[in-house]
Amino acid sequence: MVVVVLQLVAMLLKFGYYFKTDDIDDILPVLFTLMDGKEDYPSKEVKDVTDEQNVIQQSSKSIYSCPIH
């Protein structure tokens, strides 16, 4: 999910939706919080702690491998 949001923001930047410095300054803290993952919680479908850890590890791998153009 995070990768998709980052790709969306990259497209918005590329096509000029965010072009003012103030606009970019406003969105950066939100993106940093999103990438930080401290406020990430597994879905309610996860049954035990082991599954929660696997979900978090898998999503973290996706974030670190996401190229930003």
JOPEFEN-V281998 format. One record per backbone hydrogen bond with DSSP energy under -0.5 kcal/mol. CO is the residue of the C=O (numbers start at 1). NH is the residue of the N-H. Records with the same first field share a line. If there is no record, write none. Layout:
CO = NH ; NH
//
This chain:
1 = 5
2 = 6
3 = 7
4 = 8
5 = 9
6 = 10
7 = 11
8 = 12
9 = 13
10 = 14
11 = 15
12 = 17 ; 18
13 = 16
17 = 19
20 = 24
21 = 25
22 = 26
23 = 27
24 = 28
25 = 29
27 = 31
28 = 32
29 = 33
30 = 34
31 = 35
32 = 36
33 = 37
37 = 40
43 = 46
48 = 52
49 = 53
50 = 54
51 = 55
52 = 56
53 = 57
54 = 58
55 = 59
56 = 60
57 = 61
58 = 62
59 = 63
60 = 64
61 = 65
63 = 66
65 = 67
67 = 69
//
